[in-house]
Amino acid sequence: MRIDQRMKLAPRMIQSMEILQLPMQALEARIEQELTSNPTLELREPGTDPDAEVESGEGSEPGAADNGREKTEGEKELVVKDETVDKSQSDDFERLSNMAEEYGESWSNNYEGESYRKPAPSLDRDPKMEAMANTAARPPSEGEQLLDQWHLTETTPEIRAAGEYLIGFIDEDGYLRTDEQSLLSQAPPGMTAEQLRTALSLIQTTIEPVGIGARDLRECLLLQIDARNGQPGAHDLSVERLLVSDYLKDIEVNRLPRIAEKTGLPIDRIKQAITNLRQFHPHPGRLLEQENPRTISPDAVIEYDEVEDRYTATLTHERLPSVHINHRYLRMARDPSIDRKTREFVGNNLRSARWLIDAIQQRHSTLLRVINVVIEAQRDFFDLGPQHLKPLPMTLVADQLGIHVATVSRAVSEKYVMTPRGVLPLRMFFSGGTETQGGDAMSWAAVQAKLEEIIGAEDKGNPLSDDHLVEELKKHGIDIARRTVAKYRKQLSIAPARQRKQF
């Protein structure tokens, strides 16, 4: 036996943190899931006041029902007697008249006339079945597309089996990177190296896009050049083929003078050939991918108020399904005439529903508070641009709001805001930084923006090395190490000076 102290997260707290961390689209899906699984939740119709319904439901007498059906607020029992209609019964006939006006022809056609026919059953489809029917089918994978093409190739059964075996080793880029020895060691019994070579040759010459089955970049480009040369009216690509075949490494490191010296070709012709090579795809397998562009739904909109000269944030939670608790289940949970298991089931679902609603409201409140702090701290960014982004540690925001730094991290995770400078990730505004020689704070993102600006304005015939970039940054009051410049240059996908040089 021992005595110790432990901290445990209650289910309500765990759910609140999960809801806070969810991006907009994931939160929509979560709410839809809860609506499906929790019967006590229902959508809030526009213009209704769910609080009034809940209050009226709480005050109702439990067990009140008419023929097994609960009567809702304002519902009255319809009684029509054979005697002369008096004032007390005139309201009943008036409601009948209103029904006829409300339902129009469907009411009169079904209940008036010489004969009465039972209304036809509703042909409306189940919304869930409708959604399933309208869901797009899973697109075929790269391997399935290659196999479909390969099965149309006329060849022997042995070569066909060898081709199917090889297609299983083609990666997402379209390359066959496994060496022949490894392929043979894993091949089915009776499959020979000659059969694999023949099948690979057929794959490379018959399957689209051209270049599938290549073993490296050089072979991939040569396959595409040879296929283009075989087309009628194609331009002469002999220089392009020579460069790919013998000087591909020199092209990668931009050693054009060396290529010109060895081939005797002018620099302009080599540059034109390299430009022509850009029309060929280095990863043909990716052309078979069914790209699903990512949809970004901003969680908030930041706008500039010219009258008050300030930026304001507005959450975009209006698109979320608006849910509230069905008041009938509140009565059921307190109705002693209902069996205990049913009341326990309803009670558990009611607690889950309350937790979800509270967690969503807490998410909106926390997110808006964090964004308001960002607006106040990054006013220069919104006014002047990325180079004026200031360091903003999450700990500083947490201390200012009186919450834990983990809460801030979850609040900004995968969240986007629409600003006058575009749709930006909220996390972008939180970063460390450095201090300029003038004493101003500058975020690392702002340093990267300044570095990109300097490289964009350099002389392309004599680009700046990393050492020279360090000196240029010092002129702007930014003192960072050479290795930091190299790291930021790689993060910005900027090549080194030797490869940036233009001849």
Disulfide bonds with the S-S distance in Angstrom:
none
